[in-house]
Amino acid sequence: MKIGLFLQPATSPKRPLYESVNWNIDVIKKADELGYAEAWIGQHITSPWEPLPSPQQIIARSIGETSKIKLGTGVEVLYQSHPIRLAAELAQLDHLSGGRLLFGFGGGGTPTDSQLYDVDFSIGQHQEMSREALEIILSCWSPGGPDDYVGKYWTVKKPNYSENYYWHLKPFSPPEERIGFAGFMPDSSSLKLAGERGYIPLSFNVAPENISVHWDVVAASAKKTNKEPDRNKWRQIREIYVADTDIEAKNDILKGFAGEFWDAYFKPVIERIKIDHLFRRPADDPSQPVDADYLVSSGTWFVGSPETVVDQIIEQYQLSGGFGVLLQMGFDYSDPKCRDGWMRSMELLAKEVIPRVNKVLKHND
């Protein structure tokens, strides 16, 4: 099992954007030093709790301050950019990275962003636009560049090329193995698309028992197109905080920004759209509020000493049937009194937890 980061990034709305950018760059640099395999950076426009509108800019800066870690858009929301422009920008960014770029795509999940673009989530317009956009992007990266395309939402006209003008933009190396789609709903259209195309599936942080449903979606979709789904490609995103003791870790999470982010921002979202059951463990009381304290005490979040977190990761691995990369959800722990604890957590995860996990998995095999 490899580890990585998923940076929405969960951020205090009181934090100036400049500080948020610098904090997340520091976290990516620390991950690179510790041998994390990858970091994915989110895209949101109308949420100050997830304030970065351009993952590409964060990646571009990080490329120059890291050496090995792969960097992914997590995700580029496909209805928000013309696919020709996006294909060209990502091709250039991949060259800038020397091939370290991961191409995360999706239909987005922030309703106020969709309203801003006059895109209707209720009829699946964002998903239709995503499929059209993907076809155009892939055509841009094929020999000769994009051909004529007339879709419901996007139109492309192939120019009259000449000796000095022609399509020349493609990624640094073949992109197909580096394309990913993220989702957390049980019948996620994005995860279906990942299965159909053999792309990287990224599963968001629902309860450990509920994540296995995601693989069922991926595998069923892969079967329809005669693809062989690969569990090693499967990324699972989880809140993780490791400290020397369980008590210290719990205090740092519940009294730090992770608890605030969930209780003040994300919990009201899942309650409003009535999906809080996805984050509750099936054996627990269905009336139990899914607050940060519950998520820690139930083991839905991986919080504790190295020994505790090893057991929690192994449990999720077994419940889900196995996966290749565990992505640690990032949080705003940039305050000086919290910063060292977050960096220590990353170090314990990389140097103590994951080696023990892999030793157990190797023994079980």
VEXSEGU-620174 format. One record per atom (N, C-alpha, C, CB): z, x, y; residue in one letter. Coordinates in steps of 0.1 Angstrom, whole numbers, plus 5000, padded with zeros to 4 digits. Glycine has a CB too. Example, Ala and Ser with C-alpha at 12.3 -4.5 7.8 and 13.67 -1.06 7.14 Angstrom:
2
507851324943a 507851234955a 507851324967a 509051134955a 507151284978s 507151374989s 507951295000s 505751414994s 
% end
This chain:
365
500050084988m 500050005000m 500050095012m 501249905000m 499250055022k 499150125035k 499850035045k 497750155039k 500250095056i 500850015067i 500050035080i 502350065070i 500149935088g 499449935101g 500249845111g 498049885100g 499649825123l 500149745133l 499349625136l 500449835146l 499949515140f 499249405146f 499849375160f 499149285137f 499149405170l 499749385184l 499049275191l 499549515193l 499749155191q 499149035198q 498849065213q 500148925197q 499649135220p 500949195217p 502049095223p 501049335223p 503049075215a 504148995220a 504949065231a 505148955208a 504848995243t 505349065255t 506148975264t 504149125263t 507149025270s 507948945280s 506948915292s 509149025285s 506948785295p 506148735306p 506548795320p 506048585307p 507748855320k 508248925332k 507749065333k 509748915332k 507149115323r 506649255322r 505349265330r 506549305308r 505249355340p 504049385346p 502949425336p 504149485357p 501749385338l 500649425329l 500549575327l 499349365333l 500649645337y 500649795336y 501649845326y 500849855350y 502849795327e 503949845318e 503649795303e 505249785322e 503049675302s 502749625288s 501649715282s 502249485289s 500649755290v 499549835285v 500149975280v 498549865296v 501050035289n 501550165285n 502450155273n 502350215297n 503250055272w 504150045260w 503350035247w 505049915261w 502249955247n 501449935235n 500650065232n 500549815237n 500250135242i 499650265239i 500650355233i 499050325252i 501850365238d 502850445232d 503150415217d 504150435240d 503150285214v 503350235201v 502250285192v 503550085200v 501050265197i 499850315189i 499950465186i 498550275196i 500250545197k 500350685195k 501450725185k 500750755209k 502550655185k 503650675175k 503150645161k 504950595179k 502450535160a 501850495147a 500950605141a 501150365148a 500150655150d 499150765146d 499950885141d 498250805158d 501050925148e 501851035145e 502551015131e 502951065155e 502850895128l 503650855116l 502650835104l 504450735118l 501350835106g 500450815095g 500150665092g 501050875083g 500450575102y 499950435100y 498450445099y 500350345112y 497850355090a 496450355088a 495650295099a 496150285075a 496150195106e 495350115115e 496250035125e 494450015108e 495649995136a 496249915146a 495249815151a 496949995158a 495649685151w 494749575156w 495349525169w 494549465145w 494549505179i 494949455192i 494349325196i 494649565203i 495249225200g 494849095202g 494149065215g 496049005201g 493648945217q 492948905229q 493348765233q 491348915227q 493948755245h 494348625250h 494148635265h 495848595246h 493948515271i 493648515286i 494748435293i 492348455289i 495148325288t 496048235296t 497448235291t 495548095295t 497848335283s 499248345278s 499848475283s 499348335263s 500848465293p 501548585297p 502448645286p 502348555309p 502748565276w 503448615264w 502648705255w 504048505256w 501348695256e 500348775248e 499248815258e 499748695236e 499548915267p 498848925280p 497549005280p 499748975290p 497049065269l 495949155270l 494649085268l 496149275260l 493749075278p 492548995277p 491449085270p 492048945290p 491549215270s 490549305265s 491049405255s 489849375276s 490949375242p 491349475232p 490549595233p 491349415218p 489249585237q 488349695237q 488849805247q 486949655241q 489449765258q 489949855268q 491149935262q 490349785281q 492049865255i 493249935249i 492750035239i 494149825243i 491749995231i 491150075220i 490550205227i 490150005212i 489750185237a 489050295244a 490050395249a 488250245256a 491150355255r 492150445259r 492850515247r 493250375268r 493150435237s 493850495226s 493050595218s 494250375216s 491750575218i 490950675211i 491250815215i 489450635213i 491350835228g 491550965234g 492951025232g 491250965248g 493850935228e 495250975226e 495750975212e 496150885235e 494850955203t 495150955188t 494051035181t 495250805183t 494351055168s 493351135161s 492851075148s 493951275158s 493650995141k 493350945128k 493350795127k 494251005118k 494250725133i 494450585131i 493150505134i 495650535140i 492850405126k 491750315129k 492250215139k 491150255116k 491350165147l 491750075158l 490849955158l 491550145172l 491449835157g 490649715155g 490849615166g 491049655142g 489849535169t 489949415178t 490549315169t 488549375183t 491749255175g 492449165166g 492849035172g 493749235161g 491848955176v 490448965173v 489648945186v 489948865163v 488348985186e 487448935196e 487148785194e 486149025196e 487548705203v 487348565202v 485848535205v 488248485212v 485148485195l 483648485196l 483048385206l 483048465183l 483748275209y 483148185218y 483248235233y 483948055217y 484048345235q 484348385249q 483348495254q 485648445249q 482448545246s 481448645250s 480048615245s 481948785246s 479048645252h 477748635246h 477548735235h 476648655257h 477148695224p 477148785212p 476248915214p 476648715200p 475148905222i 474349025225i 475249125232i 473148985233i 475949075243r 476749165250r 477849225241r 477449095262r 478449145233l 479549195225l 479049295214l 480249075218l 477949265208a 477349355198a 477149495205a 476149305192a 476549495217a 476249625224a 477549695227a 475449595236a 478549625233e 479849685236e 480549745224e 480749595244e 480549675214l 481249725202l 480549845195l 481449605192l 479249835196a 478449955190a 478850075198a 476949925191a 478850065211q 479250185220q 480650225217q 479050145235q 481550135216l 482950165213l 483150235200l 483850045214l 482350195190d 482450265177d 481950405178d 481550185167d 480950435186h 480550575188h 481650655196h 479250575196h 482250585205l 483350655213l 484450685203l 483850555224l 484750605193s 485750635184s 485450725172s 486250495178s 484150755171g 483650835160g 483750755147g 484450955159g 483650625147g 483650545135g 485050495131g 483050625124g 485950505140r 487350455137r 487550315140r 488350545144r 486550245145l 486650105150l 486650005138l 485650075160l 487549905139l 487549795130l 487149665138l 488949765123l 486249595132f 485649485140f 486249345136f 484049475137f 487349315143g 488049195140g 487449075149g 489549205143g 487048975142f 486448855149f 487248725146f 484948835145f 487048625154g 487648495151g 487348395161g 489148515150g 487748275158g 487548155167g 488548135177g 487348035159g 489648215177g 490748195187g 491648085183g 490148175200g 492848085189g 493847985186g 494647935198g 494848035176g 494247985210t 495047955222t 494347835229t 495148075232t 494947715229p 494247595234p 493847605248p 495147475232p 494747665257t 494447675271t 493247775273t 495647725279t 493047875265d 491847955266d 490647875263d 491948075256d 490647795253s 489547705249s 489247605260s 489747635236s 490247555266q 490047455277q 489347525289q 491347395281q 489747655291l 489147725302l 487647745300l 489847865303l 487247755288y 485847775285y 485147645281y 485647865273y 485947535282d 485447395279d 484847395264d 484247355289d 485647455256v 485347455241v 486347365234v 485447595235v 485847275226d 486747165220d 487147205206d 485947035219d 488447245205f 489047285192f 489047165182f 490447335193f 489247045187s 489446925179s 488246895170s 489746805187s 487046935174i 485846905166i 485247035160i 484746845175i 486047145161g 485647265154g 484547345162g 485247245140g 484447315174q 483347375182q 483447535182q 483347325196q 484747585183h 484947725183h 484547795170h 486447755185h 484647715159q 484247775146q 482747775145q 484847695134q 482147675149e 480647665149e 480047785158e 480147535154e 480647795170m 480147905178m 480448045172m 480947895192m 481548055165s 481848185158s 480748225148s 483148175152s 480348125140r 479348155130r 478048185136r 479148025120r 477648115146e 476348155153e 476448295159e 476048045164e 477548315166a 477748445173a 477648565162a 479048455180a 478348545151l 478348645141l 476948675136l 479148605129l 476148575134e 474748595129e 473948675139e 474048455127e 474148655152i 473448725163i 473948875163i 473648655176i 475248885162i 475849025162i 475249105151i 477349015162i 475249045139l 474749125127l 473249155129l 474949045114l 472549065135s 471149095137s 470949205147s 470348965142s 471849215157c 471749325167c 471949455160c 472849305178c 472749455149w 473149585142w 472149605130w 474549575137w 471149535129s 470149555118s 468949625124s 469649415112s 468149685115p 466949765120p 466149685130p 466149815109p 465749735141g 464849665150g 465649575160g 463849595143g 466849555158g 467649465167g 467349325165g 467349505181g 467949235174p 467849095172p 466449035173p 468749025181p 466148935165d 464948855166d 465148735174d 464348825152d 464148645176d 464348525182d 465348435175d 463048445183d 466248375182y 467248285176y 467548165185y 468648365173y 467448055179v 467747925187v 468847855179v 466447845189v 470047855184g 471147785178g 471547675186g 472247885176g 472647615182k 473247505190k 473947555203k 474247425181k 474447675202y 475247725214y 474547855220y 476647755209y 473847925212w 473348055217w 471848065214w 474048175210w 471148125224t 469748145222t 469448295225t 468948055232t 468548355217v 468148495219v 466648495219v 468748585208v 466048575228k 464548595228k 464248735227k 463948535241k 463548775216k 463148915214k 462248965225k 462548935200k 462549065232p 461649115243p 460349175238p 462349225252p 459449195247n 458149265244n 458449415246n 456949215254n 458949475236y 459249615236y 458049705238y 460049655224y 458349825244s 457249925246s 457850065242s 456749925260s 457050165244e 457450295240e 458850335246e 456450405245e 459150295258n 460350345265n 461450235265n 460050385279n 461150115260y 462150005260y 462149945246y 461849905271y 463349955239y 463549895226y 464949885223y 462749975215y 465349805213w 466749795209w 467149925202w 466949675200w 468249985207h 468650115201h 470150125198h 468350225211h 470850015200l 472350015198l 472749965185l 472949925209l 473450045177k 474050015165k 475350095163k 473050035153k 476250045155p 477550115153p 477350265148p 478450045144p 478450335149f 478450475145f 478050495130f 479750545148f 478550405122s 478250405108s 478250255103s 479350485100s 477750225091p 477650085087p 478950005089p 477250085072p 478849895095p 480049825099p 480549725089p 479749745112p 479849685079e 480149565071e 481549585065e 479149555060e 481949695060e 483249715053e 484349715064e 483249845046e 484049715076r 485049725087r 485149595095r 484749835097r 484549485090i 484549355097i 485749275091i 483249285096i 486449215100g 487649125095g 487748995102g 488949205096g 488248895095f 488548765101f 490048735098f 487548655096f 490748675108a 492148645107a 492348495107a 492948715118a 493448455100g 493848315100g 495248295094g 492848235092g 495748175097f 497048145091f 497148005086f 498148165100f 496247915089m 496247775084m 495847775069m 495347685092m 496347685061p 496047685046p 494647675043p 496847575040p 493847605052d 492447595049d 491547665060d 492047445048d 492047785064s 491447855075s 489947875073s 492147985076s 489147835084s 487747865084s 487448005085s 487047785095s 488248085092s 488048225093s 488248295080s 488948285104s 489248255073l 489448325059l 488448285050l 490848285054l 487848165051k 486748125043k 485548215045k 486347975045k 485348235058l 484148325062l 484348465057l 484048325077l 485648515057a 485948645052a 485548655037a 487448685054a 485948545030g 485648545015g 484148535013g 486348425009g 483448455020e 482048435018e 481248565020e 481448335028e 481648645030r 480948765034r 481548895028r 480948775049r 482648885021g 483249005016g 483949085027g 482249085009g 484349025038y 485049095049y 486549105047y 484749015062y 487149175056i 488649195055i 489249065059i 489049315065i 490149005050p 490948895054p 492348935060p 491148795042p 492648885071l 493948915077l 494748785077l 493848965092l 495948785070s 496748665069s 497948685079s 497248655055s 498148585088f 499248585097f 500548545089f 498948485108f 501648545097n 502948565092n 503648435087n 503748625103n 502948355079v 503648245073v 504648285063v 502648145067v 505448195057a 506448235047a 505848305035a 507248105043a 506548395029p 505948475018p 505348385007p 507048555011p 505948275003e 505348184993e 504048124998e 506348074989e 503848105011n 502648035016n 501448125018n 503047965029n 501748255018i 500548345020i 499648345008i 501148485023i 500148314996s 499248314985s 498148214986s 500048284972s 498348104994v 497348004996v 496148065003v 497947885004v 496348165011h 495348235018h 494348295009h 495848335028h 494948364999w 494048434989w 493248334981w 494948524980w 493848214978d 493048114971d 491848074979d 493947984968d 492048064992v 490848025001v 489848135001v 491348005015v 490248265002v 489348375002v 488548384989v 490148505005v 489348374978a 488748384964a 487748274961a 489748394954a 488148154965a 487248034963a 485948054971a 487947904966a 486048094983s 484848114992s 483948224987s 485248145006s 484648334982a 483848444976a 483048404964a 484848564972a 483648314956k 482948274944k 481648194947k 483948184936k 481648124958k 480548044962k 479348134965k 480847954973k 479548254969t 478548344973t 478348464963t 478748394987t 479048454952n 478948554941n 479548684946n 477548574937n 480548684955k 481248804959k 482448824950k 481648794974k 482848954949e 484048984942e 485149014952e 483749104932e 486148924953p 487148954963p 488049074960p 488048834965p 488349154969d 489149274967d 490449264974d 488349394972d 491549264966r 492849244972r 493249374980r 493849224961r 492649484978n 492949604986n 492549585000n 492349724980n 491549495003k 491149475016k 492049375024k 489749415016k 492949305016w 493749195022w 494849255031w 494349115011w 494849225043r 495949255053r 496949135054r 495349295066r 498149165053q 499249065056q 500049115068q 500149045043q 500149025077i 500849055090i 502248995089i 500048995102i 503249085093r 504649035091r 505549105102r 505149075077r 506549035107e 507549085115e 508449175107e 508448975122e 508549305111i 509349405104i 510149485113i 508449495095i 511449495110y 512349585118y 513349655108y 513049505129y 513349785108v 514149855099v 515149935108v 513349955090v 516449935103a 517450015109a 518350075098a 518349935119a 519350155102d 520150215092d 520950115084d 521050325098d 521350005090t 522149905083t 521449765086t 523549905088t 521849665077d 521349535079d 521849475092d 521749445067d 523149495095i 523749435107i 523049495119i 525249465107i 522749625120e 522149675132e 520749625133e 522049835130e 519949615122a 518649555123a 518649415128a 517949565110a 519549335122k 519549195126k 519949175141k 520649115117k 520949255146n 521349245160n 520149285169n 522549335162n 519449395165d 518349435173d 517149335174d 517749565168d 517049255164i 515949155164i 516449035171i 515549125149i 517548975168l 518048855173l 518448865188l 519148795165l 518948985192k 519449005205k 518349075214k 520749075206k 517249115207g 516149175214g 515049085217g 515749295206g 513849135220f 512749055224f 512148975213f 511749135231f 512149025201a 511548955190a 512148815188a 511749025176a 513448805189g 514048675188g 513748585200g 515548685187g 513748645212e 513348565224e 511948515223e 513548655236e 511048605219f 509548565218f 509448445209f 508748685213f 510048455197w 509848345187w 510548215192w 510548385174w 511748215197d 512448095200d 511948035213d 513948125201d 511548115223a 511148055236a 509648025236a 511548155247a 508848095228y 507448085229y 506748035216y 506848215233y 506948095205f 506148065193f 506747945186f 506048175184f 508047925185k 508647815178k 508147685184k 510147825179k 508247665198p 507747535204p 506247515200p 507847545219p 505447615199v 504047605195v 503847545181v 503247735196v 504547605172i 504347555158i 505047415156i 505047655148i 506047385164e 506647245163e 505647145169e 507947245170e 505047185180r 504147085187r 502947055178r 503647145200r 502447145171i 501247125163i 501647095148i 500247235163i 502947075146k 503547035133k 503147125122k 503146895131k 503347255123i 503047345112i 504247435109i 501847435115i 505447395114d 506647475112d 506947485097d 507847415119d 506547395089h 506747405074h 506047525068h 506247275067h 505047575074l 504347695069l 505247815070l 503047715077l 506147815079f 507047935081f 508347915074f 507247955096f 508547805068r 509847775061r 509647805046r 510347635063r 510647865040r 510547895025r 510647765018r 511647995021r 509847735007p 509747605001p 511147554995p 508747614990p 511947644991a 513247594985a 514247564995a 513747704976a 514047585008d 515047565019d 514947415024d 514847655030d 516047375030d 516147245036d 515047215046d 517547225043d 514147115044p 513047085053p 513447055067p 512246975047p 514747015069s 515246985082s 515747105090s 516346875082s 515747225082q 516247345088q 515347395100q 516347455077q 515847405112p 515047455123p 514447595119p 515847465136p 513247625122v 512647755120v 512747835132v 511147735115v 514047885135d 514247965146d 514348115141d 515547925153d 514548205150a 514548345146a 515648375137a 514648435159a 516848315139d 517948335130d 517648295116d 519248265135d 516948185114y 516548135101y 515548235095y 515947995102y 514648275102l 513548365097l 514148495092l 512448395108l 515148545099v 515848675095v 516648645082v 516648735106v 517548545083s 518448515072s 517748475059s 519448405076s 516648405060s 515848365048s 515048475042s 515048245052s 514848585049g 513948695044g 512548665047g 514148705030g 512148565055t 510848545059t 510348665068t 510648415067t 511248705077w 510948835084w 511648945076w 511548825099w 511049055076f 511549175069f 512449255079f 510449265063f 513749225078v 514749285088v 515949335080v 515149185099v 516249465082g 517349525075g 517249675073g 517549455062g 518149715064s 518149865061s 516849895052s 519449895052s 516550015050p 515450055042p 515449985028p 515350205040p 516649985022e 516749915009e 516449775009e 518149935003e 516949705020t 516649555021t 515149535023t 517449495032t 514549605032v 513149585035v 512249625024v 512749665048v 512549725016v 511849755004v 511749634995v 512449874996v 512949574992d 513049454983d 512249334989d 514449414981d 512249315002q 511549205008q 509949225007q 511849195023q 509549345009i 508149375008i 507649354993i 507749515012i 508449404984i 508049394970i 508049244966i 509149464961i 508949164971e 508949024968e 507648954973e 510148954974e 507348984986q 506048924991q 504848974983q 505948955006q 504849094980y 503749154972y 503549074959y 503949304969y 504649054952q 504648974939q 504348834941q 505948994932q 504948764951l 504648624954l 503148594957l 505548574965l 502548694964s 501148674969s 500148724959s 500948744982s 500548794949g 499648854939g 499148984942g 498548754937g 499549044953g 499149184957g 498249184969g 498549244945g 498349294977f 497549314988f 497549464992f 498049235001f 496649505001g 496449645003g 497049705015g 495049675004g 497249625026v 497749675039v 498749585045v 496549705049v 499949635048l 500949555055l 500949585070l 502349585048l 500749485078l 500649505092l 501949465099l 499449435098l 502549555106q 503849525113q 503549465126q 504649655115q 504049345129m 503849275141m 504549355152m 504349135141m 503849375164g 504449445175g 505249355184g 503449525182g 506249405191f 507049335200f 507349425212f 508349275194f 507749365223d 508049435236d 509449485235d 507849345248d 509649615230y 510949675230y 510849795240y 511349725216y 510149775251s 509949885260s 511149915269s 508749855269s 512149825270d 513349855278d 514049975273d 514349735278d 514450065281p 515050195276p 516150175266p 515650265288p 516950075267k 518050055257k 517550005243k 519049955263k 516249965243c 515749915230c 514650005224c 515049775233c 514050085233r 512850165229r 513150255217r 512450255241r 514250325217d 514550425206d 514650345193d 515750505209d 515350225193g 515450155181g 514150115175g 516350025184g 513250065183w 511850025178w 511150145172w 511049965189w 511150265179m 510550385174m 511150425161m 510450495184m 512450415160r 513250455148r 512850365137r 514750445150r 512650235140s 512250135130s 510850175124s 512149995135s 509950215132m 508650255128m 508750375119m 507650285139m 509550465123e 509750595115e 510350565101e 510650695122e 511350475101l 511950445088l 510950365079l 513250355090l 510150285085l 509150205077l 508150305071l 508450105086l 507650395079a 506650495074a 507150595064a 506050565086a 508350645067k 508850765060k 509750725048k 509550855069k 510450615049e 511350575038e 510950455031e 512750555044e 510550345038v 510350215031v 509050225023v 510250105042v 507950255029i 506650245022i 506550345011i 505550265032i 507050465012p 507050555000p 507750494988p 507550685003p 508950424991r 509750364980r 508950244974r 511050324985r 508350164983v 507550054979v 506450104969v 506949974990v 505750204973n 504650244965n 505050314952n 503750354973n 506250364952k 506850424940k 507150304930k 508150504942k 507650194935v 507950074926v 506650014921v 508749974934v 505650004930l 504349944926l 503650024916l 503449924938l 503750164917k 503150254907k 503850234894k 503150394912k 505150234894h 505950214882h 505550084875h 507450224885h 505449974883n 505149844877n 503749834871n 505349734888n 502849914877d 501449914871d 501449984858d 500549994881d 
% end
